[in-house]
Amino acid sequence: MTKQKTYLVISALGEDHPGIVNQISKTVLEHGCNIEDSRMTVLGGEFAAILLVEGKWNTLAKIENALPELERQLGMTIISKRTGERATGRNLLPYAVDVISMDHPGIVNNLAGFFSERKINIEDMSTSTYAAAHTGTTMFAVHMTVGIPSDMHIAGLREEFMDYCDGLNLDAVLEPIKG
């Protein structure tokens, strides 16, 4: 029987400056834990991080106790929450969704609504803006990973998604994640 892993999700937000990742990862390492998954980025002038830390229950408790001092040292807001392993009951197929269009309000909400109405979970998402070559027009790009139930008719879903995106003037791709 395999032992269930224990996790701590740590979220940190604060003014960006050098050394943040070093201090957070050092705290995790010094308390005998491991960063199993993470997302870290600079948004405006703020640094944002979310980490999934794996460890024994007592080493996770030590990290939880160290977070107020780390928060003070870094000048950030840090919160944490215990969690367990992700449930794997549903048979989901991982698909990548890429969308590009001229930037305008509502793109993320429209895409989220499309998938939510069909009970498709958005598992990961990143967005960005950039200037189009030659014209300088502000463009918006979305990349997401969704979990599509294996009993869903993929060709029908893809056609429905493409029609939906065409109606909103969004260039889109929906394809299986390979590997």
C-alpha atoms as an extended CHARMM CRD file, in Angstrom:
* protein
*
       179  EXT
         1         1  MET       CA              0.0000000000        0.0000000000        0.0000000000  PROA      1               0.0000000000
         2         2  THR       CA              1.4390000000        3.3640000000       -1.0170000000  PROA      2               0.0000000000
         3         3  LYS       CA              1.4740000000        6.1290000000        1.5280000000  PROA      3               0.0000000000
         4         4  GLN       CA             -0.5730000000        9.1950000000        0.6050000000  PROA      4               0.0000000000
         5         5  LYS       CA              1.5650000000       12.2890000000        0.1340000000  PROA      5               0.0000000000
         6         6  THR       CA              0.9520000000       15.4260000000        2.1540000000  PROA      6               0.0000000000
         7         7  TYR       CA              1.1510000000       18.8650000000        0.5880000000  PROA      7               0.0000000000
         8         8  LEU       CA              1.1340000000       22.5310000000        1.4440000000  PROA      8               0.0000000000
         9         9  VAL       CA              0.0950000000       25.1260000000       -1.1130000000  PROA      9               0.0000000000
        10        10  ILE       CA              1.9530000000       28.3990000000       -0.5410000000  PROA      10              0.0000000000
        11        11  SER       CA              0.8950000000       31.6250000000       -2.2240000000  PROA      11              0.0000000000
        12        12  ALA       CA              3.0960000000       34.7310000000       -2.0560000000  PROA      12              0.0000000000
        13        13  LEU       CA              2.4410000000       38.2210000000       -3.4250000000  PROA      13              0.0000000000
        14        14  GLY       CA              4.4530000000       41.3800000000       -3.0320000000  PROA      14              0.0000000000
        15        15  GLU       CA              6.6580000000       44.0010000000       -4.6080000000  PROA      15              0.0000000000
        16        16  ASP       CA              9.1830000000       42.4360000000       -6.9700000000  PROA      16              0.0000000000
        17        17  HSD       CA             12.8510000000       42.4340000000       -5.9770000000  PROA      17              0.0000000000
        18        18  PRO       CA             15.8340000000       40.0970000000       -6.4420000000  PROA      18              0.0000000000
        19        19  GLY       CA             16.1490000000       37.1310000000       -4.0930000000  PROA      19              0.0000000000
        20        20  ILE       CA             12.4980000000       36.2030000000       -3.5440000000  PROA      20              0.0000000000
        21        21  VAL       CA             12.7030000000       32.7790000000       -5.2030000000  PROA      21              0.0000000000
        22        22  ASN       CA             15.9940000000       32.1020000000       -3.4190000000  PROA      22              0.0000000000
        23        23  GLN       CA             14.5370000000       32.8360000000        0.0260000000  PROA      23              0.0000000000
        24        24  ILE       CA             11.3120000000       30.9130000000       -0.5220000000  PROA      24              0.0000000000
        25        25  SER       CA             13.0700000000       27.8410000000       -1.9400000000  PROA      25              0.0000000000
        26        26  LYS       CA             15.7030000000       27.9860000000        0.8200000000  PROA      26              0.0000000000
        27        27  THR       CA             12.9690000000       27.9640000000        3.4840000000  PROA      27              0.0000000000
        28        28  VAL       CA             11.3540000000       24.9160000000        1.8620000000  PROA      28              0.0000000000
        29        29  LEU       CA             14.6780000000       23.0760000000        1.5930000000  PROA      29              0.0000000000
        30        30  GLU       CA             15.8380000000       23.9360000000        5.1330000000  PROA      30              0.0000000000
        31        31  HSD       CA             12.6580000000       22.4040000000        6.5400000000  PROA      31              0.0000000000
        32        32  GLY       CA             13.1380000000       19.1020000000        4.7090000000  PROA      32              0.0000000000
        33        33  CYS       CA             10.4830000000       19.5710000000        2.0480000000  PROA      33              0.0000000000
        34        34  ASN       CA             10.4000000000       19.6450000000       -1.7270000000  PROA      34              0.0000000000
        35        35  ILE       CA              8.7770000000       21.9950000000       -4.2590000000  PROA      35              0.0000000000
        36        36  GLU       CA              6.7860000000       19.6050000000       -6.4330000000  PROA      36              0.0000000000
        37        37  ASP       CA              5.0430000000       22.1690000000       -8.6650000000  PROA      37              0.0000000000
        38        38  SER       CA              5.0940000000       25.9580000000       -8.9290000000  PROA      38              0.0000000000
        39        39  ARG       CA              4.1490000000       29.0230000000      -10.9470000000  PROA      39              0.0000000000
        40        40  MET       CA              6.0200000000       32.2700000000      -10.4260000000  PROA      40              0.0000000000
        41        41  THR       CA              5.8140000000       35.4950000000      -12.4070000000  PROA      41              0.0000000000
        42        42  VAL       CA              6.0460000000       39.2630000000      -12.2780000000  PROA      42              0.0000000000
        43        43  LEU       CA              2.7150000000       41.0170000000      -12.8560000000  PROA      43              0.0000000000
        44        44  GLY       CA              3.1390000000       44.7690000000      -13.1470000000  PROA      44              0.0000000000
        45        45  GLY       CA              5.5320000000       45.6140000000      -10.3150000000  PROA      45              0.0000000000
        46        46  GLU       CA              4.4010000000       42.6840000000       -8.1630000000  PROA      46              0.0000000000
        47        47  PHE       CA              5.9210000000       39.2190000000       -7.8760000000  PROA      47              0.0000000000
        48        48  ALA       CA              3.4000000000       36.3970000000       -7.5690000000  PROA      48              0.0000000000
        49        49  ALA       CA              4.1760000000       32.7900000000       -6.6870000000  PROA      49              0.0000000000
        50        50  ILE       CA              2.1640000000       29.7040000000       -5.9630000000  PROA      50              0.0000000000
        51        51  LEU       CA              3.9470000000       26.5270000000       -4.9220000000  PROA      51              0.0000000000
        52        52  LEU       CA              2.9340000000       22.9740000000       -4.1510000000  PROA      52              0.0000000000
        53        53  VAL       CA              5.2990000000       21.7740000000       -1.4210000000  PROA      53              0.0000000000
        54        54  GLU       CA              5.5120000000       18.0930000000       -0.5220000000  PROA      54              0.0000000000
        55        55  GLY       CA              6.7050000000       16.8010000000        2.8170000000  PROA      55              0.0000000000
        56        56  LYS       CA              5.8730000000       14.8990000000        5.9740000000  PROA      56              0.0000000000
        57        57  TRP       CA              3.1170000000       16.3940000000        8.1050000000  PROA      57              0.0000000000
        58        58  ASN       CA              5.6070000000       17.5940000000       10.7450000000  PROA      58              0.0000000000
        59        59  THR       CA              8.0030000000       19.2180000000        8.2150000000  PROA      59              0.0000000000
        60        60  LEU       CA              5.0700000000       21.0120000000        6.5850000000  PROA      60              0.0000000000
        61        61  ALA       CA              4.0960000000       22.2630000000       10.0540000000  PROA      61              0.0000000000
        62        62  LYS       CA              7.6020000000       23.6870000000       10.4620000000  PROA      62              0.0000000000
        63        63  ILE       CA              7.2570000000       25.5720000000        7.1770000000  PROA      63              0.0000000000
        64        64  GLU       CA              3.8430000000       26.8770000000        8.2410000000  PROA      64              0.0000000000
        65        65  ASN       CA              5.4370000000       28.1880000000       11.4450000000  PROA      65              0.0000000000
        66        66  ALA       CA              8.2930000000       29.8180000000        9.4690000000  PROA      66              0.0000000000
        67        67  LEU       CA              6.0010000000       31.6580000000        7.0190000000  PROA      67              0.0000000000
        68        68  PRO       CA              5.2360000000       34.7240000000        9.1930000000  PROA      68              0.0000000000
        69        69  GLU       CA              8.9630000000       35.4920000000        9.4960000000  PROA      69              0.0000000000
        70        70  LEU       CA              9.5010000000       34.8700000000        5.7700000000  PROA      70              0.0000000000
        71        71  GLU       CA              6.5740000000       37.1780000000        5.0350000000  PROA      71              0.0000000000
        72        72  ARG       CA              8.2030000000       39.8860000000        7.1660000000  PROA      72              0.0000000000
        73        73  GLN       CA             11.6510000000       39.4230000000        5.5960000000  PROA      73              0.0000000000
        74        74  LEU       CA             10.3410000000       39.5500000000        2.0390000000  PROA      74              0.0000000000
        75        75  GLY       CA              7.7270000000       42.2610000000        2.6070000000  PROA      75              0.0000000000
        76        76  MET       CA              5.1200000000       40.0260000000        0.9850000000  PROA      76              0.0000000000
        77        77  THR       CA              1.7130000000       38.6060000000        1.7700000000  PROA      77              0.0000000000
        78        78  ILE       CA              2.0580000000       34.8370000000        2.1680000000  PROA      78              0.0000000000
        79        79  ILE       CA             -0.7570000000       32.3940000000        2.7760000000  PROA      79              0.0000000000
        80        80  SER       CA             -0.7650000000       28.6210000000        2.9090000000  PROA      80              0.0000000000
        81        81  LYS       CA             -3.2220000000       25.7710000000        2.9020000000  PROA      81              0.0000000000
        82        82  ARG       CA             -2.8200000000       22.0380000000        3.4630000000  PROA      82              0.0000000000
        83        83  THR       CA             -3.9960000000       19.7710000000        0.6780000000  PROA      83              0.0000000000
        84        84  GLY       CA             -3.8270000000       16.1630000000       -0.3890000000  PROA      84              0.0000000000
        85        85  GLU       CA             -3.1690000000       14.3800000000       -3.6380000000  PROA      85              0.0000000000
        86        86  ARG       CA             -5.4000000000       15.2440000000       -6.5530000000  PROA      86              0.0000000000
        87        87  ALA       CA             -8.3310000000       12.8780000000       -7.0240000000  PROA      87              0.0000000000
        88        88  THR       CA             -8.0640000000       10.8810000000      -10.2420000000  PROA      88              0.0000000000
        89        89  GLY       CA            -11.5620000000        9.4220000000      -10.4200000000  PROA      89              0.0000000000
        90        90  ARG       CA            -12.6000000000       10.9290000000      -13.7730000000  PROA      90              0.0000000000
        91        91  ASN       CA            -11.0700000000        9.7730000000      -17.0250000000  PROA      91              0.0000000000
        92        92  LEU       CA             -9.9980000000       13.0730000000      -18.6050000000  PROA      92              0.0000000000
        93        93  LEU       CA             -8.0960000000       13.7190000000      -21.8060000000  PROA      93              0.0000000000
        94        94  PRO       CA             -5.6020000000       16.6050000000      -21.6310000000  PROA      94              0.0000000000
        95        95  TYR       CA             -6.0720000000       19.1660000000      -24.4180000000  PROA      95              0.0000000000
        96        96  ALA       CA             -4.2450000000       22.4100000000      -25.1560000000  PROA      96              0.0000000000
        97        97  VAL       CA             -6.2000000000       25.5170000000      -26.1020000000  PROA      97              0.0000000000
        98        98  ASP       CA             -4.4530000000       28.4650000000      -27.7230000000  PROA      98              0.0000000000
        99        99  VAL       CA             -6.3370000000       31.6460000000      -28.5770000000  PROA      99              0.0000000000
       100       100  ILE       CA             -5.0640000000       34.9000000000      -30.0750000000  PROA      100             0.0000000000
       101       101  SER       CA             -7.0100000000       38.0530000000      -30.8990000000  PROA      101             0.0000000000
       102       102  MET       CA             -6.9180000000       41.7950000000      -30.7300000000  PROA      102             0.0000000000
       103       103  ASP       CA             -7.1160000000       42.6800000000      -27.0500000000  PROA      103             0.0000000000
       104       104  HSD       CA            -10.5430000000       43.5660000000      -25.6810000000  PROA      104             0.0000000000
       105       105  PRO       CA            -12.4250000000       42.9390000000      -22.4220000000  PROA      105             0.0000000000
       106       106  GLY       CA            -14.2050000000       39.6190000000      -21.8950000000  PROA      106             0.0000000000
       107       107  ILE       CA            -11.9880000000       37.1430000000      -23.7560000000  PROA      107             0.0000000000
       108       108  VAL       CA            -11.0840000000       35.0770000000      -20.6760000000  PROA      108             0.0000000000
       109       109  ASN       CA            -14.6530000000       35.1830000000      -19.3830000000  PROA      109             0.0000000000
       110       110  ASN       CA            -16.0560000000       34.0360000000      -22.7390000000  PROA      110             0.0000000000
       111       111  LEU       CA            -13.6290000000       31.1180000000      -22.9610000000  PROA      111             0.0000000000
       112       112  ALA       CA            -14.1940000000       30.1410000000      -19.3280000000  PROA      112             0.0000000000
       113       113  GLY       CA            -17.9590000000       30.2190000000      -19.9030000000  PROA      113             0.0000000000
       114       114  PHE       CA            -17.6940000000       27.9780000000      -22.9710000000  PROA      114             0.0000000000
       115       115  PHE       CA            -15.8130000000       25.2830000000      -21.0640000000  PROA      115             0.0000000000
       116       116  SER       CA            -17.7600000000       25.6640000000      -17.8210000000  PROA      116             0.0000000000
       117       117  GLU       CA            -21.1160000000       25.1650000000      -19.5810000000  PROA      117             0.0000000000
       118       118  ARG       CA            -19.7890000000       21.8440000000      -20.9040000000  PROA      118             0.0000000000
       119       119  LYS       CA            -18.3920000000       20.7000000000      -17.5240000000  PROA      119             0.0000000000
       120       120  ILE       CA            -14.8230000000       20.8930000000      -18.8590000000  PROA      120             0.0000000000
       121       121  ASN       CA            -12.2560000000       21.8550000000      -16.2360000000  PROA      121             0.0000000000
       122       122  ILE       CA             -9.5990000000       24.4770000000      -16.9760000000  PROA      122             0.0000000000
       123       123  GLU       CA             -6.5260000000       23.0080000000      -15.2910000000  PROA      123             0.0000000000
       124       124  ASP       CA             -3.9250000000       25.6100000000      -16.2220000000  PROA      124             0.0000000000
       125       125  MET       CA             -4.0800000000       28.9960000000      -17.9270000000  PROA      125             0.0000000000
       126       126  SER       CA             -1.7250000000       31.8100000000      -18.8260000000  PROA      126             0.0000000000
       127       127  THR       CA             -2.4600000000       35.0140000000      -20.6780000000  PROA      127             0.0000000000
       128       128  SER       CA             -0.3460000000       37.8010000000      -22.0890000000  PROA      128             0.0000000000
       129       129  THR       CA             -0.5140000000       40.8820000000      -24.2450000000  PROA      129             0.0000000000
       130       130  TYR       CA              1.9620000000       41.9720000000      -26.8910000000  PROA      130             0.0000000000
       131       131  ALA       CA              2.2570000000       44.4490000000      -29.7560000000  PROA      131             0.0000000000
       132       132  ALA       CA              1.5370000000       43.0230000000      -33.2150000000  PROA      132             0.0000000000
       133       133  ALA       CA              4.3750000000       43.2250000000      -35.6900000000  PROA      133             0.0000000000
       134       134  HSD       CA              4.1460000000       46.1040000000      -38.1680000000  PROA      134             0.0000000000
       135       135  THR       CA              0.9310000000       47.6750000000      -36.7570000000  PROA      135             0.0000000000
       136       136  GLY       CA              1.6690000000       47.7750000000      -33.0270000000  PROA      136             0.0000000000
       137       137  THR       CA             -1.9360000000       46.7120000000      -32.2930000000  PROA      137             0.0000000000
       138       138  THR       CA             -2.3010000000       45.2570000000      -28.7930000000  PROA      138             0.0000000000
       139       139  MET       CA             -2.8470000000       41.5190000000      -29.1120000000  PROA      139             0.0000000000
       140       140  PHE       CA             -4.0490000000       39.1000000000      -26.4330000000  PROA      140             0.0000000000
       141       141  ALA       CA             -2.8820000000       35.4900000000      -26.1640000000  PROA      141             0.0000000000
       142       142  VAL       CA             -4.3740000000       32.7430000000      -24.0010000000  PROA      142             0.0000000000
       143       143  HSD       CA             -2.8830000000       29.3030000000      -23.4550000000  PROA      143             0.0000000000
       144       144  MET       CA             -4.7590000000       26.8010000000      -21.3480000000  PROA      144             0.0000000000
       145       145  THR       CA             -4.8530000000       23.1310000000      -20.5610000000  PROA      145             0.0000000000
       146       146  VAL       CA             -8.3010000000       21.5970000000      -20.1850000000  PROA      146             0.0000000000
       147       147  GLY       CA             -9.4220000000       18.1570000000      -19.0530000000  PROA      147             0.0000000000
       148       148  ILE       CA            -12.0320000000       16.8270000000      -21.4820000000  PROA      148             0.0000000000
       149       149  PRO       CA            -14.1240000000       13.8530000000      -20.2980000000  PROA      149             0.0000000000
       150       150  SER       CA            -13.1650000000       10.7930000000      -22.3530000000  PROA      150             0.0000000000
       151       151  ASP       CA            -16.8000000000       10.0750000000      -23.2190000000  PROA      151             0.0000000000
       152       152  MET       CA            -17.2260000000       13.4840000000      -24.8990000000  PROA      152             0.0000000000
       153       153  HSD       CA            -17.3280000000       13.5550000000      -28.7100000000  PROA      153             0.0000000000
       154       154  ILE       CA            -14.1020000000       15.4580000000      -29.4760000000  PROA      154             0.0000000000
       155       155  ALA       CA            -14.7860000000       16.2400000000      -33.1430000000  PROA      155             0.0000000000
       156       156  GLY       CA            -18.1570000000       17.7660000000      -32.2210000000  PROA      156             0.0000000000
       157       157  LEU       CA            -16.6280000000       19.7460000000      -29.3560000000  PROA      157             0.0000000000
       158       158  ARG       CA            -13.8090000000       21.0340000000      -31.5800000000  PROA      158             0.0000000000
       159       159  GLU       CA            -16.2820000000       22.1500000000      -34.2690000000  PROA      159             0.0000000000
       160       160  GLU       CA            -18.4870000000       23.8440000000      -31.6740000000  PROA      160             0.0000000000
       161       161  PHE       CA            -15.4560000000       25.5750000000      -30.1180000000  PROA      161             0.0000000000
       162       162  MET       CA            -14.1430000000       26.8110000000      -33.4650000000  PROA      162             0.0000000000
       163       163  ASP       CA            -17.5800000000       28.1640000000      -34.4310000000  PROA      163             0.0000000000
       164       164  TYR       CA            -17.8250000000       29.8770000000      -31.0420000000  PROA      164             0.0000000000
       165       165  CYS       CA            -14.4020000000       31.4770000000      -31.4330000000  PROA      165             0.0000000000
       166       166  ASP       CA            -15.1060000000       32.5310000000      -35.0370000000  PROA      166             0.0000000000
       167       167  GLY       CA            -18.2390000000       34.3050000000      -33.7870000000  PROA      167             0.0000000000
       168       168  LEU       CA            -16.0710000000       36.2720000000      -31.3210000000  PROA      168             0.0000000000
       169       169  ASN       CA            -13.3050000000       36.9280000000      -33.8880000000  PROA      169             0.0000000000
       170       170  LEU       CA            -10.8030000000       34.7930000000      -31.9710000000  PROA      170             0.0000000000
       171       171  ASP       CA             -8.1510000000       32.6770000000      -33.6870000000  PROA      171             0.0000000000
       172       172  ALA       CA             -8.1310000000       29.3800000000      -31.8040000000  PROA      172             0.0000000000
       173       173  VAL       CA             -6.6170000000       25.9130000000      -31.7160000000  PROA      173             0.0000000000
       174       174  LEU       CA             -7.8440000000       22.9360000000      -29.6720000000  PROA      174             0.0000000000
       175       175  GLU       CA             -5.5110000000       19.9420000000      -29.8400000000  PROA      175             0.0000000000
       176       176  PRO       CA             -4.5110000000       16.9560000000      -27.7140000000  PROA      176             0.0000000000
       177       177  ILE       CA             -1.4290000000       17.2760000000      -25.5530000000  PROA      177             0.0000000000
       178       178  LYS       CA              1.1060000000       14.7770000000      -26.7710000000  PROA      178             0.0000000000
       179       179  GLY       CA              3.4240000000       12.8960000000      -24.4700000000  PROA      179             0.0000000000
